[in-house]
Amino acid sequence: MSAYFAALAALLLGAPLATLAQAADPVPAHRFYGGLAIYDGSNQSVRGFYRGERLNIPVQATLGYQLRPRLALQVGLAYSGGKSDYADTYNYVDSNLIPITYSTSSTSLRRATSASLLARYTLTRRASHRFQVDAVGGLSFDHSFYRITGTDTYASQGTIEVRPYEYSGAYNSLLVSLGPGFRYRFGPRLEAVCDILFYTPLTGSYHALNTSLALGLRYRFGPS
């Protein structure tokens, strides 16, 4: 993790503690909230990962609690699954000048989840404003599983050879994330939310910076 990213994370975590005593806005009457959003990131994407993949938009569910007037904690879980089929046939001549017809067909299956624990700190000074800007940061865990099955068929001079294959794998990664969150309140309970997070893995040897986007609605519930 770069020193710049670490400094931003420290600022996010330290800002709420430094300003809690100055917070004058009352805690919202409805402390609990839940939401649903369309999610897009390196582990899950609305564009899919395989050629010809059927449309399967990742969906994220969140549940949060308002700790302080400006500070909230939330957990989230995003899920998506994709499946695609592929088939092709072509002819070629091998090194012995024998014509061969090659056919291949395969099915690719992928399942992915992203779990997160995030803190939200409101940067907008007035809670009465409909449009609010947050600093959002925390940890997340990505898991993905894939399986590819198929057959390769070779036809030559009346002889047919079929070679089935199957392979699968799974990936896990622990990440730290930080970025802005934008909210627009339609009323005391319902608001639109857009979070844009920059994150990097804490595990493994690959530490590139990636981006995730969550766009959806959030509803506050509980007694007034």
C-alpha positions in Angstrom: 0.0 0.0 0.0 1.4 3.4 -0.9 2.2 6.0 1.7 -0.3 8.4 0.1 -3.1 5.8 0.4 -2.2 5.0 4.0 -2.3 8.7 4.9 -5.8 9.1 3.4 -7.0 6.1 5.3 -5.6 7.5 8.5 -7.3 10.8 7.8 -10.6 9.1 7.3 -10.4 7.1 10.5 -9.1 10.0 12.5 -11.5 12.7 11.4 -14.5 11.3 13.1 -12.7 10.9 16.4 -11.3 14.5 16.2 -14.7 16.1 15.4 -17.2 14.1 17.5 -17.1 16.6 20.3 -17.8 19.4 17.8 -20.8 17.6 16.1 -23.9 19.7 16.7 -26.3 17.9 14.4 -28.7 15.5 16.1 -28.5 11.8 15.4 -31.1 10.8 12.8 -34.3 9.5 14.3 -34.1 6.3 12.2 -30.6 4.9 13.1 -30.8 1.7 11.1 -30.8 1.7 7.3 -30.7 -0.9 4.5 -30.1 -0.6 0.8 -29.9 -2.3 -2.5 -27.5 -1.2 -5.3 -26.0 -2.2 -8.6 -22.4 -3.1 -8.0 -19.4 -3.0 -10.3 -15.7 -3.8 -9.5 -12.7 -5.9 -10.5 -14.2 -9.0 -8.9 -17.8 -8.4 -10.3 -18.7 -6.5 -13.3 -21.9 -5.5 -15.2 -20.0 -6.2 -18.4 -19.3 -9.8 -17.5 -16.0 -11.7 -17.8 -16.7 -14.2 -20.7 -17.5 -13.8 -24.3 -21.2 -14.3 -24.9 -22.0 -14.3 -21.2 -25.6 -13.9 -20.3 -26.6 -10.7 -18.6 -26.3 -11.0 -14.8 -26.0 -7.6 -13.0 -24.2 -7.8 -9.7 -26.4 -6.6 -6.8 -25.2 -5.4 -3.4 -27.3 -5.4 -0.2 -26.2 -3.2 2.8 -27.2 -2.9 6.4 -26.0 0.0 8.5 -26.3 1.8 11.9 -25.8 5.5 12.6 -23.4 5.7 15.6 -23.1 9.5 15.7 -24.6 12.4 13.8 -21.9 12.1 11.2 -20.6 8.6 11.7 -22.1 5.3 10.6 -21.0 1.7 10.2 -22.3 -0.6 7.5 -21.9 -4.1 6.2 -22.5 -5.1 2.6 -22.7 -8.2 0.5 -22.5 -8.1 -3.3 -23.2 -11.2 -5.4 -23.2 -12.1 -9.1 -23.1 -15.2 -11.3 -22.3 -15.6 -15.0 -22.6 -18.4 -17.5 -21.6 -18.5 -21.2 -21.5 -21.1 -23.9 -19.0 -21.2 -26.8 -18.6 -23.4 -29.9 -16.5 -23.2 -33.0 -15.3 -25.4 -35.9 -12.5 -24.9 -38.4 -10.3 -26.9 -40.7 -6.5 -27.1 -40.9 -3.7 -29.3 -42.3 -1.2 -30.9 -39.8 2.5 -31.3 -40.3 2.0 -34.5 -42.3 -0.3 -32.6 -44.7 -3.4 -34.5 -43.4 -6.6 -32.4 -43.4 -8.2 -32.2 -39.9 -11.6 -30.8 -38.9 -11.4 -29.4 -35.3 -14.5 -28.6 -33.3 -14.7 -27.2 -29.8 -17.5 -26.4 -27.4 -17.3 -25.2 -23.8 -19.4 -23.9 -20.9 -18.0 -21.3 -18.5 -19.5 -20.7 -15.0 -18.5 -18.0 -12.6 -19.8 -17.1 -9.1 -18.5 -14.1 -7.1 -19.2 -12.4 -3.7 -17.8 -9.3 -2.1 -18.3 -8.7 1.6 -17.5 -5.4 3.2 -17.3 -3.5 6.5 -17.2 0.2 6.0 -17.3 3.4 8.0 -19.1 6.5 6.6 -18.2 9.9 7.8 -20.4 12.8 6.6 -18.4 15.8 5.2 -21.4 18.1 4.5 -21.7 20.6 7.3 -25.5 20.9 7.4 -27.5 17.7 7.9 -30.6 19.6 6.6 -29.2 19.6 3.0 -30.7 17.1 0.7 -27.4 16.4 -1.0 -24.7 14.9 1.3 -21.1 13.9 0.7 -19.4 11.2 2.8 -15.9 9.8 3.2 -16.2 6.0 3.0 -13.5 3.5 4.0 -12.9 0.1 5.5 -12.2 -3.5 4.6 -13.7 -6.0 2.1 -13.2 -9.6 1.2 -13.6 -10.8 -2.4 -14.3 -14.5 -3.3 -14.7 -15.8 -6.8 -15.1 -19.4 -8.2 -15.1 -20.5 -11.8 -15.5 -23.8 -13.7 -15.0 -24.5 -17.4 -16.1 -27.7 -19.0 -15.9 -28.7 -22.7 -14.8 -31.0 -25.4 -12.3 -30.9 -28.3 -13.1 -33.0 -31.3 -10.7 -34.0 -34.1 -12.0 -35.6 -37.3 -9.5 -36.9 -39.9 -9.7 -39.5 -42.6 -12.8 -41.1 -41.1 -11.4 -41.2 -37.5 -13.0 -39.1 -34.8 -11.2 -38.3 -31.5 -13.0 -36.6 -28.6 -11.1 -35.1 -25.7 -13.3 -33.8 -22.8 -11.8 -31.5 -20.3 -12.8 -29.7 -17.1 -11.0 -27.3 -14.8 -11.9 -25.0 -12.0 -10.4 -22.6 -9.4 -11.2 -20.1 -6.7 -9.7 -16.8 -5.7 -9.8 -14.9 -2.3 -8.5 -11.5 -1.5 -8.6 -9.1 1.5 -8.7 -5.4 0.5 -8.6 -2.0 2.1 -10.8 0.7 0.4 -11.3 4.5 0.6 -13.3 6.9 -1.5 -16.3 9.4 -1.7 -19.9 8.6 -1.1 -22.8 10.8 -2.4 -26.3 10.8 -1.1 -29.5 12.6 -2.1 -32.3 12.5 0.3 -35.9 12.3 -1.0 -37.4 12.3 2.4 -36.7 11.4 6.1 -36.3 7.7 5.2 -35.4 7.3 1.5 -32.3 8.4 -0.3 -30.2 7.6 -3.4 -26.6 6.6 -2.8 -23.5 6.4 -5.0 -20.2 5.1 -3.5 -17.0 5.3 -5.6 -14.2 3.4 -3.7 -10.6 3.0 -4.5 -9.1 -0.2 -3.1 -6.0 -2.3 -3.1 -5.4 -5.9 -1.9 -3.7 -6.5 1.5 -2.9 -10.1 0.6 -0.9 -11.7 -2.2 1.8 -10.1 -4.3 -0.4 -8.1 -6.6 -1.3 -4.7 -5.1 -2.7 -2.7 -8.0 -5.2 0.1 -7.3 -8.8 -0.7 -8.5 -12.2 1.0 -8.4 -15.6 -0.1 -7.4 -19.0 1.6 -7.9 -22.2 1.0 -6.0 -25.4 2.9 -7.2 -28.7 2.4 -5.5 -31.3 3.3 -2.9 -31.2 3.3 0.9 -34.1 3.3 3.3 -33.9 4.2 7.0 -36.1 2.2 9.3 -36.9 1.8 13.0 -39.0 3.8 15.4 -39.3 7.5 14.9 
